[in-house]
Amino acid sequence: MAAVTTYTKPLTSEQARKLRGEISDRGFTFETKPYCLYAATKPGLNVLVYEKGPKVVVQGKHTEDFVLNTLEPLILGKAELGYEEVINPAMFAPHIGVDESGKGDFFGPLVIAGAYVDADVARALQAAGVMDSKRISSDARIHTLARAIRALPGIAFEVIVIGPQRYNEMYASFGNLNRLLAWGHARVIEQLLVQRPDCPRALSDQFANPAVLKRALQERGKNIELEQRTKAESDPAVAAASILARAGFVSWLSEAEARLGCRLPKGASAEVKACARELVAMHGQAALSSVAKMHFKTTGEVLGPG
C-alpha cells in the first residue's frame, strides 16, 4: 500500500498546546495561516492545527513517520494508524456512501453522489488521500481526486446533477429542501443497488429524519440498512461521494460562467449578490432562474430595491 501522505485527527486544547511544544525544537518553521492556531512546516512535512475542533492536519511525504513516531506516542498516547480496520471495521465492510454539494450555494446545481466501497476500495481511497471535499479548497485538487476515484478498480459510483431550473421546479413541488435531498439520496442509492444488488448498508450525513429517506426509497432499496450520522464524511465511501459531488458542482459552474461571460461565485456572500445583479443587468431577470436557487433570500436582496 502507498505511504500515508495526509492525516487528520481531533485534538484537545491541551494536546494542541503540547504538540506545539514538541515540534518547536524539531526544525519546523512556524507560519500564520487563516483559521489555524498555528502552522509549522519543514521539508516534506506540513503540520496545521486548526482552531475549530481543534484538529491537526498533517501533510507531506513524511506524514506517516511523523504520526507513528511523534503524534501518536507523544501526543495522542495510542496507536491507530495502520489499525483502522481493527478500530472501525464498518468503514471497510461493503457499503454505499452518499453526499451532496451545492445546497448552500445560491448559484449552481444541487449535486448528489454516491460511492460503493468494499475493503480493497476503502484502502485505495485512503491511500489516494480522499477526504471530505469541504476540507479541500482547490478545485483542481477536487478534479484530480475525482478522476482517481472513478478509475479505482471495484468502485461503483453514481452522480445526479439537478440544474437550477429543474431544482427550482422540484423545490416548489417538494416544499422543502430535506424532502428534495431525500429524493436525490434515494435515487442515488437505488441506482447503485442496480450495480451492487447485495450491498447491505448505506451511510450519509445527518440531514433529516431517516424515515424521510426511507419513504423515498423504492422497491430495490426497501431492505437496505440506512444510517445517518454527523461527520459521516470521515467514512471513505462518504468522502468519495463528497468529492464526486463537488467535482460535478464546480464543473457545472465553470461551464455556466463560460457560457454567460460572468462570474458565478460559490456561497451566498455579498460578492455573490453583486455578481447576481451584474448577471441580471447583462441578461435580464429571467436569466437568474437558470443559474440560481430562487428560494434563497438572496433572490429578494438581488431583485429588490438597492
C-alpha positions in Angstrom: 0.0 0.0 0.0 1.1 3.5 -0.7 2.5 5.6 2.2 0.2 7.8 4.0 0.6 11.5 2.9 -2.3 13.1 4.7 -3.7 12.6 8.2 -6.3 14.4 10.2 -7.1 13.9 13.9 -9.2 15.8 16.5 -7.2 17.2 19.5 -8.0 18.6 22.9 -6.8 22.1 23.6 -4.1 20.6 25.9 -2.9 18.2 23.1 -2.7 21.1 20.7 -0.6 23.1 23.1 1.6 20.1 23.9 2.1 19.4 20.1 3.4 22.9 19.5 5.9 22.4 22.3 7.1 19.1 20.9 7.7 20.4 17.3 9.2 23.7 18.3 12.7 22.2 18.6 12.4 19.9 15.6 13.4 22.1 12.7 10.0 23.4 11.8 9.3 26.9 10.6 6.1 28.4 12.1 3.7 30.4 9.9 0.4 32.3 10.3 -2.4 30.7 8.4 -6.2 31.5 8.3 -8.3 29.6 10.9 -5.2 27.9 12.4 -3.9 28.1 15.9 -0.5 27.5 14.3 1.0 26.0 11.2 4.5 24.5 11.0 6.5 23.3 8.0 9.7 21.6 7.2 10.8 19.8 4.0 8.3 17.0 3.2 6.0 17.8 6.1 3.3 20.3 7.0 1.5 20.4 10.4 -1.6 22.6 10.6 -3.6 22.8 13.9 -7.0 24.4 13.2 -8.9 26.5 15.7 -12.2 24.6 15.0 -12.1 21.4 17.0 -9.2 21.9 17.5 -7.8 19.4 15.0 -4.4 18.6 13.4 -3.9 18.0 9.7 -0.5 16.5 8.7 0.5 16.5 5.0 3.6 15.6 3.0 5.8 12.6 2.2 6.9 12.3 5.9 3.4 12.2 7.3 3.4 8.5 8.2 6.7 8.8 10.1 5.6 11.9 12.0 2.3 10.3 13.0 3.9 7.0 14.1 6.9 8.4 15.9 5.7 11.8 17.2 2.0 12.4 17.2 0.7 9.0 18.4 3.3 8.2 21.1 3.9 11.7 22.4 0.5 13.5 22.0 -2.3 11.0 21.4 -1.0 8.3 23.6 -2.3 5.5 21.4 -1.5 3.7 18.1 -4.2 3.9 15.4 -2.5 4.4 12.1 -2.4 1.1 10.3 -5.1 -0.3 12.7 -8.1 1.4 11.2 -9.7 -1.9 10.1 -9.5 -3.2 13.7 -10.7 0.0 15.3 -13.5 0.7 12.8 -14.3 -2.4 10.7 -17.6 -0.9 9.4 -15.5 1.6 7.2 -14.1 -1.4 5.3 -17.3 -3.5 5.0 -19.3 -3.3 1.8 -21.5 -0.2 1.9 -22.7 2.9 0.0 -21.8 6.4 1.0 -23.9 9.4 -0.2 -23.2 13.1 0.0 -24.2 16.3 -1.8 -22.7 19.6 -3.0 -24.3 22.9 -3.8 -27.2 23.1 -1.3 -25.8 26.2 0.4 -24.7 27.9 -2.8 -27.0 30.4 -4.5 -25.5 29.8 -7.9 -25.3 26.4 -9.4 -26.9 23.0 -9.2 -27.6 20.6 -6.4 -25.3 17.6 -7.0 -25.9 14.3 -5.1 -23.3 11.5 -5.5 -22.9 8.0 -4.1 -20.0 5.6 -4.0 -19.9 1.9 -3.2 -16.8 0.6 -1.4 -15.5 -2.7 0.0 -12.3 -3.3 1.9 -10.0 -3.1 -1.1 -11.6 0.1 -2.4 -11.6 1.7 1.1 -7.9 1.1 1.5 -7.2 2.5 -2.0 -9.3 5.6 -1.2 -7.3 6.2 2.0 -4.0 5.7 0.1 -5.1 8.2 -2.5 -5.8 10.9 0.1 -9.5 11.0 -0.4 -11.1 13.1 2.3 -14.2 15.3 2.9 -14.4 17.7 0.0 -15.2 20.6 2.4 -11.6 20.4 3.6 -10.3 20.9 0.0 -10.2 24.5 -1.2 -8.6 23.8 -4.6 -11.0 23.0 -7.5 -8.0 21.5 -9.4 -7.4 19.1 -6.4 -11.1 18.2 -6.4 -10.9 17.2 -10.1 -7.7 15.2 -9.6 -9.2 13.2 -6.8 -12.5 12.7 -8.7 -10.6 11.2 -11.6 -8.7 8.9 -9.2 -11.9 7.8 -7.6 -13.6 7.0 -10.9 -10.5 4.9 -12.0 -10.3 2.7 -8.9 -11.0 -1.0 -9.7 -14.0 -2.3 -7.8 -15.6 1.0 -7.1 -19.2 1.8 -8.2 -20.5 5.4 -8.2 -23.5 7.5 -9.3 -23.8 11.2 -9.7 -27.1 13.2 -10.1 -26.8 16.8 -11.2 -30.0 18.8 -10.6 -29.6 22.0 -12.6 -31.1 25.3 -11.2 -34.1 25.3 -13.4 -35.1 21.8 -12.5 -34.1 22.4 -8.9 -36.5 25.3 -8.7 -39.3 23.3 -10.1 -38.6 20.4 -7.8 -38.2 22.6 -4.7 -41.7 24.1 -5.4 -43.1 20.6 -5.7 -41.5 19.1 -2.6 -41.9 22.2 -0.5 -38.7 21.9 1.5 -35.0 21.1 0.9 -34.9 18.0 3.1 -37.6 16.2 1.1 -35.7 17.1 -2.1 -32.5 15.8 -0.6 -34.2 12.6 0.5 -35.4 12.1 -3.1 -31.9 12.6 -4.5 -30.2 10.4 -2.0 -32.8 7.7 -2.6 -32.3 7.8 -6.4 -28.5 7.5 -6.0 -28.9 4.5 -3.6 -31.4 2.8 -6.0 -29.0 3.3 -9.0 -26.0 1.9 -7.1 -28.1 -1.1 -6.0 -28.5 -1.9 -9.7 -24.7 -2.3 -9.8 -24.2 -3.8 -6.4 -27.5 -5.5 -5.5 -26.1 -7.3 -2.4 -24.9 -4.1 -0.7 -26.3 -4.2 2.8 -25.9 -0.7 4.1 -26.0 3.0 3.0 -24.5 5.9 5.0 -24.9 9.6 4.7 -24.6 12.7 6.8 -27.5 13.6 9.1 -29.9 16.0 7.2 -33.4 14.9 8.2 -35.4 12.2 10.0 -34.1 8.9 8.5 -37.8 8.0 7.9 -38.0 10.7 5.3 -35.2 8.9 3.3 -36.7 5.5 3.9 -40.0 6.6 2.5 -38.3 8.0 -0.6 -36.7 4.6 -1.4 -38.5 2.4 -4.0 -38.7 -1.4 -4.1 -35.0 -2.1 -4.7 -33.9 -0.1 -1.7 -36.6 -1.1 0.8 -34.4 -3.7 2.6 -31.1 -1.8 2.8 -30.0 -0.6 6.2 -29.9 3.2 6.3 -27.5 5.1 8.6 -27.3 8.8 9.0 -24.8 10.5 11.4 -23.0 13.7 11.9 -19.5 13.9 10.4 -20.2 10.9 8.1 -17.5 12.3 5.8 -14.9 10.6 7.9 -16.1 7.4 6.2 -14.2 6.6 2.9 -17.4 6.0 0.9 -19.0 9.2 2.0 -15.7 11.1 1.5 -15.5 9.7 -2.1 -19.1 10.7 -2.7 -18.4 14.2 -1.4 -15.5 14.6 -3.9 -17.6 13.3 -6.8 -20.5 15.7 -5.9 -18.2 18.7 -5.6 -16.5 17.9 -8.9 -19.9 17.9 -10.6 -20.8 21.2 -8.9 -17.7 23.1 -9.8 -17.7 21.7 -13.4 -21.3 23.0 -13.9 -20.3 26.4 -12.5 -17.3 26.7 -14.8 -19.3 25.8 -17.9 -22.1 28.3 -17.0 -19.5 31.1 -16.4 -18.1 30.5 -19.8 -21.5 30.5 -21.4 -22.7 33.6 -19.7 -19.5 35.6 -19.7 -19.7 36.5 -16.0 -18.5 35.0 -12.7 -20.7 32.8 -10.5 -19.1 32.7 -7.1 -19.7 30.0 -4.6 -21.8 30.5 -1.4 -24.3 33.3 -0.7 -22.0 36.2 0.1 -22.0 39.9 -0.8 -19.8 39.0 -3.7 -22.5 36.6 -4.9 -25.2 39.3 -4.7 -23.0 41.7 -6.7 -22.4 39.1 -9.4 -26.1 38.3 -9.5 -27.0 41.9 -10.0 -24.4 42.1 -12.8 -26.0 39.0 -14.4 -29.5 40.5 -14.3 -28.1 43.7 -15.8 -26.5 41.8 -18.6 -29.2 39.1 -19.4 -32.4 40.2 -17.6 -34.2 38.7 -14.6 -35.2 35.6 -16.4 -31.5 34.5 -16.6 -31.3 34.3 -12.8 -33.6 31.3 -12.5 -31.4 29.4 -15.0 -28.3 29.6 -12.7 -29.6 30.3 -9.2 -31.7 28.7 -6.5 -34.6 31.1 -6.3 -36.0 30.2 -2.9 -32.8 31.7 -1.3 -33.4 35.0 0.4 -30.6 36.2 -1.8 -33.1 36.5 -4.7 -35.1 39.1 -2.9 -32.0 41.0 -2.0 -30.8 41.0 -5.6 -34.1 41.8 -7.3 -35.5 44.1 -4.6 -34.7 47.8 -4.0 -31.0 48.7 -3.9 
